[in-house]
Amino acid sequence: MSRDPGPPIEPPPPSKGEHVTTLSYLGRFWDVFLELQNDPRRPEVFRALLCFSPSDLNAGEQPARTGTIIIESSYAEAMARAKSFEEHQLAGLLRSALP
């Protein structure tokens, strides 16, 4: 007797950050997320990086992340800064984060 495996298990999201935009680069679509980083020494500051995940993420492939590039005094300002990047700037950041 065979068991019904049920619906396929969805993989976890590539990032726990908030989605900023989608970018086309090198023939792939990349979802861009803002990921906040806690700094217990400076809790009044919102530090963040950008996570780039291809929409067709292959098994074993990891999203590309920048270093901390956004430092603002509120979450809203950090998100506004992330959304202010133009497509060519995001492509440059992605290129620098890829292996």
Secondary structure in CASP SS format (residue, H / E / C, confidence):
PFRMAT SS
TARGET T0000
AUTHOR 0000-0000-0000
METHOD secondary structure of the structure
MODEL  1
M C 1.00
S C 1.00
R C 1.00
D C 1.00
P C 1.00
G C 1.00
P C 1.00
P C 1.00
I C 1.00
E C 1.00
P C 1.00
P C 1.00
P C 1.00
P C 1.00
S C 1.00
K C 1.00
G C 1.00
E E 1.00
H E 1.00
V E 1.00
T E 1.00
T E 1.00
L E 1.00
S E 1.00
Y E 1.00
L C 1.00
G C 1.00
R E 1.00
F E 1.00
W E 1.00
D E 1.00
V E 1.00
F E 1.00
L E 1.00
E E 1.00
L E 1.00
Q E 1.00
N C 1.00
D C 1.00
P C 1.00
R C 1.00
R C 1.00
P C 1.00
E C 1.00
V C 1.00
F E 1.00
R E 1.00
A E 1.00
L E 1.00
L E 1.00
C E 1.00
F E 1.00
S E 1.00
P E 1.00
S C 1.00
D C 1.00
L C 1.00
N C 1.00
A C 1.00
G C 1.00
E C 1.00
Q C 1.00
P C 1.00
A E 1.00
R E 1.00
T C 1.00
G C 1.00
T C 1.00
I C 1.00
I E 1.00
I E 1.00
E E 1.00
S C 1.00
S C 1.00
Y H 1.00
A H 1.00
E H 1.00
A H 1.00
M H 1.00
A H 1.00
R H 1.00
A H 1.00
K H 1.00
S H 1.00
F C 1.00
E C 1.00
E H 1.00
H H 1.00
Q H 1.00
L H 1.00
A H 1.00
G H 1.00
L H 1.00
L H 1.00
R H 1.00
S H 1.00
A H 1.00
L C 1.00
P C 1.00
END
